[in-house]
Amino acid sequence: MEKEKSAAKKRLIIFTSLTIVIAWFVFMLIPICGLTYGKGTVPILILAGAMFVPALSSILTRLITKEGFHNMYLRPRFKGHAKYYLFSYFAPTLLIILSAAVYFLIFPGLFDPQFSTIKQAAEASGKTAANAELVIFAQSLEILIIGPIVNIIPTLGEELGWRGYLLPKLRMFFSDRAALVITGAIWGVWHAPIIAMGHNYGTKYLGYPWLGIFAMIVFCVALGIVEGYITIKVGSAIPAAMIHSAVNAGAGFPIYMIKGGYNTLLGPAITGLVGGLPLIMLAVILFIKAGNKTSKIDVQGIAQELSLDANR
């Protein structure tokens, strides 16, 4: 048992180090190349490329430590898990809508019943003023229908690392609850350079960039608990990638309903500390349901790999 845990600890250190070092280097290509985050296509492509780093780090760790490629959490495992897939498909859109509702209930003065932002965007693109209500309905439907799959390739690049490799390894040493929180916290810290460049929260807020990094860690812990809980139940990273894809597709949607200046750390997006309250509440419920058990599944898998290595 100690030998297996020692091997798992080594793999945890290698994976986490590779993921952070490689991704931070990729993120830093934006300022190194003289680019500005949020302007132009190249920074978006760089950010998209960084999303594949966790999966790449998982593969590199498996190769470096001769772990093998058993149980990469890539099999969908549909049988017996329909309810978890339905949850993964529809829950993110509901959470995004609730995010907007909660935020504007708390800050009603910021709600724009005329949806001026949508109309201005339509006029700026050379179109007549849009039927804002119809646009909002259409975009809600679009997020609901294609949100869970539109970004699934890059989000799977992240989830094969976070939920498909890091989480199972942490479950060998910690309770499920602790493993879920630690995975989310590491995921949040991983975003630090790009948050400092203005991702999600911009740069014009009190406490920049540290409060932005803190808000991102809170968001990633909450979303990571939801995604991780489903991953544990299904035994696949695909539902987590679906949730991640839908959130990425619709996170900025509530901004269309706001008027005037607002604090990005608070919302209205689901990444904000107030806009994210429905997500946080769901995370708390699933955190309690996760329990305090420690996984032994991966210990057995590592034991098998060590046995194979010894026979080679």
SVG drawing of the C-alpha trace seen along z (x, -y; Angstrom):
<svg xmlns="http://www.w3.org/2000/svg" viewBox="-39 -54 50 65">
<polyline fill="none" stroke="black" stroke-width="0.4" points="0.0,0.0 2.8,-2.5 4.5,-1.8 1.4,-2.5 0.7,-5.7 4.3,-6.8 3.9,-6.3 0.6,-8.2 2.2,-11.1 5.0,-11.3 2.5,-11.4 0.5,-14.1 3.6,-16.3 4.7,-15.8 1.2,-16.3 0.5,-19.5 3.9,-20.9 3.7,-20.2 0.2,-21.6 1.0,-24.9 4.4,-25.5 3.4,-24.7 0.0,-26.5 1.5,-29.6 4.2,-29.7 1.4,-29.5 -0.6,-32.2 2.5,-34.5 2.9,-34.2 0.2,-36.9 2.3,-39.7 5.6,-38.2 4.3,-38.6 3.2,-42.1 -0.5,-41.2 -3.3,-42.4 -5.8,-40.0 -9.3,-40.6 -8.1,-42.2 -7.7,-40.2 -7.9,-36.6 -4.5,-35.4 -5.0,-35.8 -8.2,-33.8 -6.3,-31.0 -3.5,-31.0 -6.1,-30.7 -7.8,-27.9 -4.5,-26.1 -3.8,-26.4 -7.0,-24.5 -5.4,-21.3 -2.4,-21.5 -4.1,-19.5 -4.8,-16.6 -1.3,-16.9 0.2,-16.9 -1.8,-13.8 -0.3,-12.0 3.2,-13.2 2.9,-12.1 1.7,-8.7 4.6,-8.3 7.3,-9.7 6.2,-7.5 5.3,-4.5 1.8,-4.5 0.1,-3.4 -3.2,-4.6 -5.8,-2.6 -8.9,-4.5 -8.3,-7.9 -12.0,-8.7 -12.6,-9.1 -15.2,-6.3 -18.7,-7.9 -20.3,-5.2 -23.8,-6.0 -25.4,-2.8 -27.1,-3.5 -26.1,-7.1 -28.8,-8.8 -29.8,-11.1 -26.3,-12.4 -26.0,-13.2 -29.4,-14.9 -28.2,-17.0 -25.0,-17.8 -26.9,-18.9 -29.6,-21.1 -28.4,-22.2 -25.7,-24.7 -28.2,-26.8 -30.6,-26.8 -27.7,-28.0 -26.8,-30.8 -30.4,-32.0 -30.6,-31.8 -27.4,-33.7 -28.9,-36.6 -32.1,-36.4 -30.3,-36.4 -28.0,-39.2 -30.8,-41.5 -32.9,-40.8 -30.0,-41.9 -29.1,-44.9 -32.5,-45.8 -31.1,-49.2 -28.7,-47.6 -31.3,-45.7 -32.1,-47.2 -35.7,-46.3 -35.1,-47.8 -32.1,-45.5 -30.2,-48.4 -26.9,-46.5 -28.5,-44.0 -30.0,-46.8 -26.8,-48.8 -24.9,-45.7 -27.4,-45.1 -27.1,-48.7 -23.3,-48.6 -23.3,-45.6 -25.4,-47.5 -28.7,-46.0 -31.9,-47.6 -32.6,-47.7 -33.2,-44.1 -36.3,-42.7 -34.4,-42.3 -36.8,-39.8 -36.7,-37.6 -32.8,-37.7 -32.6,-36.8 -35.0,-33.9 -33.1,-32.7 -29.7,-32.9 -31.1,-31.1 -32.4,-28.3 -29.0,-28.2 -27.1,-27.9 -29.5,-25.1 -29.2,-23.2 -25.6,-23.5 -23.9,-24.9 -22.9,-21.5 -21.3,-20.4 -20.1,-23.6 -16.9,-23.9 -16.5,-20.2 -13.2,-19.6 -11.2,-22.3 -13.1,-21.7 -12.4,-18.0 -8.7,-19.1 -9.0,-20.5 -11.3,-17.9 -9.2,-14.9 -6.6,-16.5 -8.6,-18.0 -11.4,-15.5 -9.9,-12.6 -6.4,-12.6 -5.9,-15.0 -9.2,-14.2 -8.9,-10.4 -5.3,-10.7 -6.3,-13.1 -9.1,-10.7 -6.5,-8.2 -5.1,-10.5 -8.1,-12.6 -11.9,-12.2 -14.0,-12.9 -15.0,-16.3 -11.4,-17.4 -10.3,-16.1 -13.1,-18.0 -12.1,-21.3 -8.4,-20.8 -8.9,-20.0 -11.0,-23.2 -8.5,-25.3 -5.6,-24.2 -7.8,-24.8 -8.5,-28.3 -4.8,-29.1 -4.0,-27.7 -6.0,-30.6 -4.0,-33.3 -1.9,-34.7 -4.9,-35.1 -7.1,-36.6 -4.3,-39.2 -4.6,-40.0 -8.3,-40.7 -10.1,-37.3 -13.6,-37.3 -13.2,-40.3 -11.2,-42.9 -8.6,-45.0 -10.5,-47.9 -11.6,-46.7 -10.6,-47.3 -7.9,-44.9 -6.7,-44.0 -5.5,-41.4 -5.7,-39.5 -9.4,-39.8 -10.0,-38.7 -7.8,-35.6 -9.7,-35.0 -13.1,-35.2 -11.8,-32.8 -10.7,-30.3 -14.1,-30.5 -15.8,-29.9 -13.5,-27.0 -14.0,-25.3 -17.8,-25.6 -17.9,-24.5 -15.2,-21.9 -17.4,-20.3 -20.3,-20.0 -18.2,-18.6 -16.2,-16.4 -19.3,-15.0 -20.7,-14.0 -17.4,-12.5 -17.2,-10.3 -20.7,-9.1 -20.3,-8.3 -16.6,-7.4 -16.0,-9.6 -14.8,-13.1 -17.2,-13.7 -20.2,-15.0 -17.7,-17.4 -16.6,-18.6 -20.3,-19.1 -20.9,-21.3 -17.7,-23.2 -18.7,-23.7 -22.1,-25.1 -20.8,-27.4 -18.2,-28.8 -20.8,-29.3 -23.3,-31.1 -21.3,-32.7 -21.4,-36.2 -25.1,-36.0 -26.5,-38.0 -24.3,-41.0 -26.7,-41.7 -29.3,-42.6 -27.2,-45.1 -27.0,-48.9 -24.4,-51.3 -21.2,-50.4 -21.0,-47.3 -18.5,-45.4 -17.3,-42.4 -16.2,-40.6 -19.8,-40.4 -21.5,-39.6 -23.9,-39.4 -22.0,-36.5 -21.9,-33.2 -18.2,-33.8 -19.1,-36.6 -19.4,-36.2 -23.1,-37.3 -24.0,-36.0 -22.4,-32.7 -24.6,-32.2 -26.9,-29.6 -23.8,-27.6 -22.3,-27.9 -25.5,-26.7 -25.6,-23.7 -21.9,-23.0 -22.6,-23.0 -25.4,-20.5 -23.2,-18.2 -20.3,-18.7 -22.4,-17.4 -23.7,-14.5 -20.1,-13.5 -19.3,-12.2 -15.9,-11.6 -15.0,-8.3 -11.6,-7.8 -11.3,-6.0 -9.4,-2.7 -10.1,-2.2 -7.0,-4.0 -4.8,-2.3 -5.8,1.0 -5.1,-0.4 -1.6,-1.5 -0.9,1.8 -1.7,3.5 0.7,1.1 3.5,1.8 2.9,5.5 3.1,5.1 6.3,3.0 7.9,5.7 7.2,8.4 8.6,6.5"/>
</svg>
